[in-house]
Each structure stands twice: as structure tokens, then as C-alpha cells.
Amino acid sequence: MSALTDRLPRGGLARYASVLCLLAVVAAVVSFANGSWVGVLWVLLAGLTSNMAWYYHRRSRAARTAEEAPAGE
């Protein structure tokens, strides 16, 4: 595992990606409310970070399940 994932608590990357996704959505709303088309880039970033959050959530859940499984199985 990488050095970054070793230092973060389990599911930490999923939480950080979720927060970043929420911030990107807020930035997109503000950009569109101000009449700026830069909001399109924020929407794309929100899509990327939501996929990252989903991936890291599933990865941490799979790791937790693997830890809880008996060693013989």
C-alpha cells in the first residue's frame, strides 16, 4: 500500500473525496449563479471526485471484510 493510504484512517480517502465533491458542487452552483460557464469544469470535477469517493469507500469496505474473515477461508 502507498505511504498516503498507510497514514490515513480506513475510509479517510473516501471522506476526503466526498468533501471535495461537495465543495465542487457548491462551486459549480455559485459559478452558474454568477453566469459563468466555468461551472461546467466544476461539474466535471464533482463527477470525478464522486467516482473517487465511491471507489475508496468500496475499497475500504472490502479491506474491512477481508480483515474480519477467518484466516482459513
RONUBA-544241 format. One record per residue (C-alpha): x, y, z. Coordinates in Angstrom, 3 decimals. Layout:
<pamars>
<pamar><X>X</X><Y>Y</Y><Z>Z</Z></pamar>
...
</pamars>
This chain:
<pamars>
<pamar><X>0.000</X><Y>0.000</Y><Z>0.000</Z></pamar>
<pamar><X>1.176</X><Y>3.540</Y><Z>-0.601</Z></pamar>
<pamar><X>2.522</X><Y>5.818</Y><Z>2.098</Z></pamar>
<pamar><X>-0.546</X><Y>8.083</Y><Z>1.883</Z></pamar>
<pamar><X>-3.057</X><Y>5.309</Y><Z>2.481</Z></pamar>
<pamar><X>-0.969</X><Y>3.943</Y><Z>5.369</Z></pamar>
<pamar><X>-1.231</X><Y>7.244</Y><Z>7.258</Z></pamar>
<pamar><X>-4.968</X><Y>7.812</Y><Z>6.750</Z></pamar>
<pamar><X>-7.642</X><Y>6.061</Y><Z>8.798</Z></pamar>
<pamar><X>-9.669</X><Y>3.440</Y><Z>6.987</Z></pamar>
<pamar><X>-12.170</X><Y>5.219</Y><Z>4.776</Z></pamar>
<pamar><X>-10.318</X><Y>8.509</Y><Z>5.143</Z></pamar>
<pamar><X>-9.731</X><Y>8.927</Y><Z>1.431</Z></pamar>
<pamar><X>-13.419</X><Y>8.276</Y><Z>0.800</Z></pamar>
<pamar><X>-14.357</X><Y>11.028</Y><Z>3.247</Z></pamar>
<pamar><X>-11.880</X><Y>13.482</Y><Z>1.745</Z></pamar>
<pamar><X>-13.125</X><Y>12.750</Y><Z>-1.767</Z></pamar>
<pamar><X>-16.737</X><Y>13.197</Y><Z>-0.613</Z></pamar>
<pamar><X>-15.926</X><Y>16.571</Y><Z>0.917</Z></pamar>
<pamar><X>-14.123</X><Y>17.623</Y><Z>-2.248</Z></pamar>
<pamar><X>-17.133</X><Y>16.520</Y><Z>-4.298</Z></pamar>
<pamar><X>-19.456</X><Y>18.587</Y><Z>-2.137</Z></pamar>
<pamar><X>-17.198</X><Y>21.635</Y><Z>-2.473</Z></pamar>
<pamar><X>-17.053</X><Y>21.186</Y><Z>-6.259</Z></pamar>
<pamar><X>-20.852</X><Y>21.067</Y><Z>-6.439</Z></pamar>
<pamar><X>-21.112</X><Y>24.249</Y><Z>-4.373</Z></pamar>
<pamar><X>-18.543</X><Y>25.941</Y><Z>-6.614</Z></pamar>
<pamar><X>-20.498</X><Y>24.852</Y><Z>-9.700</Z></pamar>
<pamar><X>-23.736</X><Y>26.282</Y><Z>-8.313</Z></pamar>
<pamar><X>-22.033</X><Y>29.569</Y><Z>-7.446</Z></pamar>
<pamar><X>-20.395</X><Y>29.759</Y><Z>-10.878</Z></pamar>
<pamar><X>-23.645</X><Y>29.122</Y><Z>-12.714</Z></pamar>
<pamar><X>-25.489</X><Y>31.590</Y><Z>-10.457</Z></pamar>
<pamar><X>-22.943</X><Y>34.234</Y><Z>-11.417</Z></pamar>
<pamar><X>-23.467</X><Y>33.446</Y><Z>-15.110</Z></pamar>
<pamar><X>-20.062</X><Y>31.862</Y><Z>-15.611</Z></pamar>
<pamar><X>-19.574</X><Y>28.815</Y><Z>-17.793</Z></pamar>
<pamar><X>-16.607</X><Y>27.769</Y><Z>-15.637</Z></pamar>
<pamar><X>-19.223</X><Y>25.860</Y><Z>-13.659</Z></pamar>
<pamar><X>-19.010</X><Y>23.147</Y><Z>-16.316</Z></pamar>
<pamar><X>-15.470</X><Y>22.380</Y><Z>-15.147</Z></pamar>
<pamar><X>-16.683</X><Y>22.229</Y><Z>-11.548</Z></pamar>
<pamar><X>-19.385</X><Y>19.758</Y><Z>-12.553</Z></pamar>
<pamar><X>-16.764</X><Y>17.578</Y><Z>-14.234</Z></pamar>
<pamar><X>-14.589</X><Y>17.758</Y><Z>-11.113</Z></pamar>
<pamar><X>-17.607</X><Y>16.822</Y><Z>-8.976</Z></pamar>
<pamar><X>-18.180</X><Y>13.768</Y><Z>-11.171</Z></pamar>
<pamar><X>-14.555</X><Y>12.713</Y><Z>-10.878</Z></pamar>
<pamar><X>-14.444</X><Y>13.126</Y><Z>-7.114</Z></pamar>
<pamar><X>-17.734</X><Y>11.285</Y><Z>-6.627</Z></pamar>
<pamar><X>-16.275</X><Y>8.331</Y><Z>-8.524</Z></pamar>
<pamar><X>-13.151</X><Y>8.515</Y><Z>-6.362</Z></pamar>
<pamar><X>-15.269</X><Y>8.580</Y><Z>-3.189</Z></pamar>
<pamar><X>-17.262</X><Y>5.554</Y><Z>-4.333</Z></pamar>
<pamar><X>-14.081</X><Y>3.651</Y><Z>-5.261</Z></pamar>
<pamar><X>-12.310</X><Y>4.348</Y><Z>-1.966</Z></pamar>
<pamar><X>-15.463</X><Y>3.540</Y><Z>0.021</Z></pamar>
<pamar><X>-15.790</X><Y>0.151</Y><Z>-1.673</Z></pamar>
<pamar><X>-12.058</X><Y>-0.500</Y><Z>-1.281</Z></pamar>
<pamar><X>-12.122</X><Y>0.218</Y><Z>2.457</Z></pamar>
<pamar><X>-15.255</X><Y>-1.902</Y><Z>2.906</Z></pamar>
<pamar><X>-13.600</X><Y>-4.810</Y><Z>1.055</Z></pamar>
<pamar><X>-10.464</X><Y>-4.471</Y><Z>3.195</Z></pamar>
<pamar><X>-12.541</X><Y>-4.439</Y><Z>6.382</Z></pamar>
<pamar><X>-14.428</X><Y>-7.546</Y><Z>5.225</Z></pamar>
<pamar><X>-11.141</X><Y>-9.288</Y><Z>4.423</Z></pamar>
<pamar><X>-9.805</X><Y>-8.490</Y><Z>7.899</Z></pamar>
<pamar><X>-12.916</X><Y>-9.862</Y><Z>9.592</Z></pamar>
<pamar><X>-12.919</X><Y>-13.113</Y><Z>7.614</Z></pamar>
<pamar><X>-11.299</X><Y>-16.096</Y><Z>9.302</Z></pamar>
<pamar><X>-7.764</X><Y>-16.839</Y><Z>8.109</Z></pamar>
<pamar><X>-8.698</X><Y>-20.378</Y><Z>6.969</Z></pamar>
<pamar><X>-11.218</X><Y>-19.206</Y><Z>4.372</Z></pamar>
</pamars>
